[in-house]
Amino acid sequence: MKFATLSQLVECCREEGSTIGQLMLSEQGKETGQPVEQIFRQMAEYYEVMKEAVHRGIHEPVPSRSGLTGGDAVRVMDYLGSSMPSLGAEACTALAYALSVSEVNASMGRIIATPTAGSCGIIPGVFVSSQQRLGWEDEQLVMGLFAAGAIGYVIANNSFISGAEGGCQAEVGSAIGMAAGALTELRGGSPEQAVHAVGLALKNSLGLICDPVGGLVEIPCIVRNGFGAVTALAAADMALAGVRSVIPSDEVVEVMLEVGTAMPSKHRETAKGGLAQTPTGKKILKDLYGSSPGTSCNTSSETSEDPGDRK
């Protein structure tokens, strides 16, 4: 890639007169040697999977294999249909859609890791709800995924996206930044505004630990996806309104690396700290596996995958 930082990404867009999404698509073509039309079609297929996951989880309860979670997306949609949510209908819909995708993941359904499976609900929640509200064509959202990918590329190469390495700030935080920046561009914001949205989003996620109860990608992962979608909407609106990240976004990414590196191992996906080691968390662990309280059990169904893929 011709850019390694967010500031370089903005500069490349300025030099070429392109959006972040357009630049990323072009760069992927150069990197892989594949026609950009083929790369675009592949991304369009990924977006279809995202939409399928959204619709599956909001139309029927999707229980997880463990039985610990499932059905919250339906509950939120039912609440939205019968009440005036404090968030407003738009943000509440994004929240429900994010929960939906995360519940599909926990039930071992098909999702797209964005950037990981543990944070898979945030970008679909933001994108699909915004598409429905604003009447965008799929092609626009697919280009938005390239913008999100460029942002994720920078974060992954300058910090991390794995909960095992940097806590939940690296998974959910990165996804919020990717969604916020991409949405800013989709709404007509400049590359500079999109990058400010990334910094604003990441600053609100710094220090978030990864503490999966029972070692599963369920508690608190799923609800964090819901909150993450709402945060991404807020960050995009701030950036579009002209709010700037006073600390440059590249420096925020560096801080995420610093904080994650300093984070105790018990707060980085090991299930040895945080919510996983509360009395209720220990009871859930014992009920699931028959383990004695306090035993770490990172035996979720994704153990054969890279630790950065699922939290």
N, C-alpha and C positions, 0 to 999 in steps of 0.2 A: 504494500500500500504506500502511496506517496505522502501519507500523513501518519503521524504517530501520536499526536496530541490533539486536543480539542481546538486549540488556537491554530494549529496547522490545518486542521480540517476547515475552519472558517476561512483561512487565507487561501486555501486551494479552491474553495467555492467562489471566493471573490475573484480570483484570477481567471477562472474558467466561466464565470457567469452562470453557475449551476446551483441547484439545490443540493443539500446533503444527500438526499436519496439518489439523485441523478449521478452525483460524483461516485457514490458507493457502487452503484450498478456498473458504471464504467470501469472502476478499479477492479471489481470482481471479474469482469470480462478479461482484463489484462492479466490478472493473477492466474486465472484458470485456463485461459486460452479458449474458453467456450463462447459461443455467440451470446450477446446480451439478451437476445430474445429467448433463448433456452433458459438462461439464468432467471429471467423474469417469470417464465412459466413455472419453474420450480418453486419460486417464492409464492406465486399465486396458488399453487397446490397447498403450500403450508398455511396460507390464509384460509383456505377452505376448511382445513382441519381445525383451525382455531374457531371458526364459526360453528362447525358441527359440535365442538365441545361446549361452546356457550349454550347452544339450543338444547343439547341433551340434558344438561344439569338444571336448566330452569323449567323444563317441562315435566320432569319427574324426579323424585328424590333419587340420589345416586349414593347408596351406602358404600362405605369403604370396606375393604376385606376384613379389617379388624372390627368393624361395627362401631367404632368410636365416633365417626363423623358421617355426614350425609344429610341432605335435605335442607340445609340452611339457605341455599340459593332460592329454593322454592318458597321458603318462609319469607324471605325478603321481598320476593316478587308479589306474594300474596299481600304482604303489608303495604307495598307500594300501590297495589290496586284498591286497597280499602281505606287508606289513610293519607294524610299529607306529610310526607317524610320531612324531617328537619333539614336534611341535605338538599331537598328539592328532588324532583323526579329524575333529572338527568344524572346527577351524581349517584343517586340511589340505584339507578339502573346499572351504571358502570360497576358499582360495588357488587350487585347481585351477579352480574356476568363474570366478574373476577372469581367470586366464590364458586360459581358453576364450574368453570374450567378446573379450578383447583380440586374440587370434589371429584370430577371425572378422573383427574390424575390419581387421586387417592384410591379410586375404585379400579385402578389399573386400566383405565380407558385410554384412548389415543389423544395425545396432546402434542404441542410443539414447545420444546424447552426454550424459553425466552427470558433471560439467557439460560436458565436452568429449569428443571421440572418443578423444583420447589417454589419457583416464582412465576410459574407458567400462566397464571390467571391475569396478571396485571395488564400486559399489552393487549390481549384479546378483550378484556373488560373495557378498556379505554377505547380501543379501535372500533369494536362492533357497536357499542352504544353510541359513539360519535357518528358513525356511518348512518345508523338508523335515524338519528336526530337531524343530521345535516344533509342527508340525501346524497352522500358521496358514492361514486362508482367503486367497484372493487379495485380497479386499476390504481386509483388514488391511494387506497389503503395499502396495496402491495408496495407502491413506491415509498409509503411511510415506513414499511418494514425495512426497507433498505436504509432509510435514515436511522431507524432504531439500531440496525446492525452496525452502522458506522460508529455510533456512540458506544455501543457495547464492545466493539473492537478496541477502541481507545481505552475504555475502562479495564478490560481484561488484560491488556498489555502493559498497563501502568499501575494497576492495583490487582484486584482479583474479583472473580464472580462466584467463587465457591464458598459455601458456608463452612466447610471444613477448614478453609484457609483463613477466612476473614470474618466469620459470623454472618448473621442474616443481613447485615448492611451490605454485604457483598452480593447477596442473591436478590432479595426483595429491594434493597436500595438501588442496585444497578438497574433492575427492571423498571423501577419508578423513574429513574433518570432517563432511561431509553424511551419510555412511553411519553414522558413530559416533553423531551426534545423533539421527538417525532410528531407529536400532536401540535406543538407550536409551529412546526413547518407546515403541517397539513392545514392549519388555520391561516396560512399566509404569512407567517412570521419569517424573518430573515434568518440565515444561518447563525448570526450573532445572537439573536433572540433565542434561538433553539438551544444554543450552548449555555446561555444564561439560565434557561429552564433546567438544564441538567444540573448545574451547580446548585440552584435553589432546591431542587429535589434531593440531591445527595446530602446536602447539609442537614436536612430534616431527618436523615436516616443514620447519621453517624453514630456508631457505638451499639447498634442493634445486634443483639446476640443471637446465636443459633442454638436453640434449646429444645429440640423435638422430643416430646413426651413419648417414651417407649421407643425412641429412635425412628419413629414413623413420620412420614411427610404429611402430617395431619394437624396436630395441636402443637404450637399455635400457627403453623404455616398457612393454613387455609384462610383464617381470618386476617392474617397479615396481608395476604393478597388483596382482600377486599379493601382494607384501609389503604393499601398501596395505590390502588386505582384512583381513589379519591384524592390522594396526595398528588398524583401525577396531573390530574385535572387542575388542581389549585396552582401547581408550579407553572403549568402552561399559561394559565390566565395571568399570573403575575408577570411572566416574561412578556406576554403580548401587551400588557398594560404599560410596559416600560420599566418594570422593576428589574434591577440588575443584581447579579451575584457579586457583592462587593469583593469577596475573596474570589479570585479568578477560578473558573471551574476546574482547570487543570490542577490548581493547588488543592482544591477540595478532593479531587481524586487521590492526590498524594497523601492527604490527611487520612483518607479511608484506608490506605495501605498502612500508614503508621498506626492507626487505631487497631486495625485488624491484627497486625503483627504483635501488638502489645496485649491483645485480648487473651485471657487465660484459656488453656485448651478445653477446660470444662464448659466454656461458653462457645465452643466452635464445633457443633454437630455431634459431640460425643455423648450427649444425653446425661452428662455427669453434673450438670449445674442448671441454674435457672428454673424454669417451669417444670422441667423434667424431674427435678429432685425435690419438688414440693411434696407434702404428704399425699396429696391426690395423685400427683405424677408417679410416685413410687407405687401406689396402690394399683394404678393402671398397668404399670410395668409387671407387677406380680400377677395380676389377673390375666394378662396376655400371655406371659411366658413362664409363670411359676417361679420367677427369679426372686431372690430375696431383695428387700428394699435397698436401694442405693446401688444395685448392680447396673452397670452400663449395658445396654442392649441395642446396638445399632444394627438390628437384623431386619430392617424393612426390606420389601421385595426388590428394592433396587440395588442390593449389595453387589451385584455383578457389574454395575456401571461405575463410571468415573464418579468420585465423590462430589464433583462439581455439578453433576447432572441432576441430582436429586438431593433434597435437604432432609 
